[in-house]
Amino acid sequence: MTLVVKDKSIVVPGEILAQGMDHVPAQGTFRENENIIASQIGLVNINGRLIKVIALSGRYIPKVGDMVIGRITHISFSNWAVDIGYAYEANLSLKEATSDFIARGADLSQYYDYGDLVTTKVIGVNKQKAIDLTMKGPGLRKLKGGRIIQVTPSKVPRIIGKQGSMISIVKEATNCKITVGQNGLVWIQGEEPEKVRLAEKAIHKIDQEAHKEGLTDEISKFLKEKLK
Amino acid sequence: MNINKEYIESLLIKNTRLDNRKFKEYRKITIETDVSPKSALGSARVKIGDTEVIAGIKMDVGEPYPDTPDEGAMIVNAELLPLASPKFEGGPPGVNAIELSRIVDRAIRESKAIDTKKLCIKKGEKVWIVFIDIYPINDSGNLFDAAYLAAIAALKNTKMVKYDAKTEKIVYEKTNKSLPLLNLPIECTIVKINDAFLVDPNYEEEEAMDARLTVAVLEDDSICAMQKGGDQPLSIEEVLKMIDLAIEKAKDIRKKL
């Protein structure tokens, strides 16, 4: 009939979150008869009737529409294989890679070469875990310069914040270009090494303290202090 | 990743590093001894920045090698636990684990830091065998220096047990007797990226390195062991420069023991 746990509390697998039919199980939860039960360790997130459990850690699992940062690991006749931090490599086909005309037998490494980092978007995930990517869309490109750091993929929504509020604070304070991939890779580019270091520190701080409330204010305070 | 290598190189031109250290600056080193008093005769936990290694010492009685009938033996074993890094896999020790144990082994063995003659119980029949086990807990770069420091800190911490000749059994009760140690060398790993020499690389610098040289330095500034790694060559001048840097840094590290 009612909720058993509070919003933002930490639960373990098997813990009953709610009873009755008033709530709907979402990611990280399942229904067993009357009960909604957690299937992961993590933070409870209640949004209207929906109950979610946001994992505290774990690997990235691709979803359609995710913007991710990937590394080219293989070039074949008509496609590139991209490592996006998942157990399986993703596929970037010629059609989705560029709108240029490519002659038969052309050298594909002139577009994307081994080891290149690209911001790309997931357009398909099927049951065989084949993942399709596209380079067509705003902001999707090959990354040049800058630096890459790794954060916990499940904390990415917190790093971006509501409508990008959190990341824009970091961007403004440090004057850096920052791109956050849903797979937990973050690209930072800035003129001054100190500012890049600060942006890096701020992002790691958000990653570590993602469960705290009022983190946006804390981060802006942190950045102000360090910039003095 | 290539992009980070380019970024590190651009920083080196500006005379700085990813974490704002100087080229010759180590991260904070903490050494904690006797971390496992019940299960090991000597143990130590060493942290260099976020890198953390635990080393333990065990002793057993066995037959000596035929060419050294009156000398004890030493065996170093390292295992790269998957908990330490996403790059480590379970299973039998791989190339990197073997290299780690060999680097630690060589410095201690070639410096004759353990007085093996004193580990002889009965010539040609029974000698003490010292086992040094190294377990990285977290790899954030420079595992070699951390593992070596842990190994010698644990050796210094070791209290020997007694061997009962009548019953031919070891009495597992710690005595006040320490291991017979002579002059312990200090190992220092130096990394070359482009034309810059860095000490104590973090994991990103390790990925971007051209070559590395681990040098074991004795107290009188002589060297007793070296190991080169990485896929780029080093010229003689570069090796000499790296040795000088290692001697300089080894003095600082020796104070921490």
Contacts between the chains, C-beta under 8 A, distances in Angstrom:
chain1	res1	chain2	res2	distance
A	71	B	1	6.5
A	115	B	1	7.2
A	115	B	2	4.5
A	116	B	2	7.6
A	117	B	1	6.8
A	117	B	2	7.7
A	117	B	3	5.3
A	143	B	3	6.4
A	145	B	3	7.4
A	145	B	6	6.9
A	145	B	7	7.3
A	146	B	3	6.5
A	146	B	7	6.6
A	147	B	3	6.6
A	147	B	4	5.6
A	147	B	7	4.2
A	148	B	1	5.6
A	148	B	3	5.5
A	148	B	4	5.7
A	187	B	3	7.8
A	193	B	11	5.8
A	193	B	14	6.5
A	193	B	16	5.5
A	193	B	20	7.7
A	194	B	20	7.5
A	197	B	18	7.6
A	197	B	19	7.4
A	197	B	20	6.1
